[in-house]
């Protein structure tokens, strides 16, 4: 099945996966069942993005603020993440996917970090889609961390005042080396950015789906991508200027 036009696909797609809890509540199920179902959706969407030839897929799997959830839910999410990473590594190898993490890894349990290290090491030579999970991630924290790293380099004389610009600063973010997202999808009808990639989303096209994450199927992804393909990205220029350039 391939009813997607291949040209004009986003090079980098970012997704805020929201609505697992509501999906479960609507069915009188426990929240964790919603997360389990959410993992199945992750599998389907990762496969399809890789098949379509999307270069970079970034998924918001656990925010810095999610640590405030009940202990049992946090524990269950960490277990699900570890299982997902371990179970999916062979498929990543098969599909030439490179695994990557952004966020504060110091906060993560040791067993999750071990699974991450293994998946990164095994997939490091892959040249297909880069799959990035945002884990214990917050964009403001990322920006402050970048400022700290940069000021340490300044103090040590590794960087001079005059060199500081947008490009140099971006190199201190977790996403160094990854292009900015072209398209952001958030599911479950919430219209917020929630501390996700604040620097990187400056020119990103935004899409809000009413569907809860466990129900975000491949046809829903295609619908979102067709919406993206119909948009004109101007980066502050006029339409006329863009036509003259092409
Ligand atoms: C939002 O739903 C979802 C999360 C906080 C976690 C996302 C995690 C997964 C999809 C499963 C694990 C991920 C991977 C990559 C294996 P919510 O709980 O905020 O839903 P609600 O807003 O309806 O309560």
Boltz pocket constraint, residues with backbone or C-beta under 6 A from the ligand:
constraints:
  - pocket:
      binder: B
      contacts: [[A, 17], [A, 18], [A, 19], [A, 20], [A, 21], [A, 22], [A, 23], [A, 35], [A, 36], [A, 38], [A, 39], [A, 42], [A, 59], [A, 60], [A, 61], [A, 62], [A, 63], [A, 66], [A, 77], [A, 80], [A, 81], [A, 84], [A, 133], [A, 188], [A, 213]]
      max_distance: 6.0
